[in-house]
């Protein structure tokens, strides 16, 4: 049974999602939305990992599970990263009363 | 199979566009959840059931709840009146468009990418991905698992320190 789907289909979706996240990081000014766009880029990279893991079948036809183990680690690190990042944003908001990145420019001069 | 792929890919991409275009951060967060659900469906279509479940539990569940919680804690209003900056929008379109062009060019010449998605057969279909990944985690990757556990502990302590009223 041929599904008509190829590895390139999944890689294309991943590339489009990554480009959307990249555009969001550049366009948006709210630091929380920027952080969400970063997570979107990370997820796009994850899709690439799963796709390559599924299509790189071994001798017995099973997917390459090492890629999915790496994804497991990435998801764990992403969870820790989000927790620390949001704590930093809260501390920043306490100090500056804003989440607008154009207002947070004290390191510029 | 194929039309499901297109539905869920569209869901993921439309959710991603919604994150960028919504002015209200709460709407952005909900668009993000939609995007993650689409991605999880794509993972499951690639026979990665454990990873798809983790995507829903950890990303759409825990991480987005944390985002929504912080948005409500900080009581952020939506960006009113101000359009997106002309220069930043133009720059973003150029950079993201260039990135898309490069991806399209690479995929066009990527012959290994023409491999078709065929259902798993025989022994590969009988072993579940949960048992295969679990076995790898507790044998080959046992040391990295412990390092990750340590990382989570450090992150927890770090968040508590950062969230204290006065930083010394």
Interface residues (C-beta under 8 A of the other chain):
Chain A: X1 X2 X3 X4 X5 X6 X7 X8 X9 X10 X11 X12 X13 X15 X16 X17 X18 X19 X20 X21 X22 X23 X24 X26 X27 X28 X29 X30 X32 X33 X35 X36 X37 X39 X40 X43 X46 X47 X50 X51 X53 X54 X55 X57 X60 X61 X62 X63 X65 X66 X68 X69 X71 X72 X73 X75 X76 X77 X78 X79 X80 X81 X82 X83 X84 X86 X87 X88 X89 X90 X91 X93 X99
Chain B: X1 X2 X5 X9 X12 X13 X16 X17 X19 X20 X25 X28 X29 X32 X35 X36 X39 X42 X43 X46 X47 X48 X50 X51 X54 X55 X58 X59 X62 X63 X66 X67 X70 X71 X73 X74 X76 X79 X84 X85 X88 X89 X91 X92 X93 X95 X96 X97 X99 X100 X103 X104 X107 X110 X112 X113 X114 X115 X116 X117 X118 X119 X120 X121 X122 X123 X124 X127 X129 X132 X133 X136 X137 X140 X141 X144 X148 X151 X152 X155 X156 X158 X159 X162 X163 X167
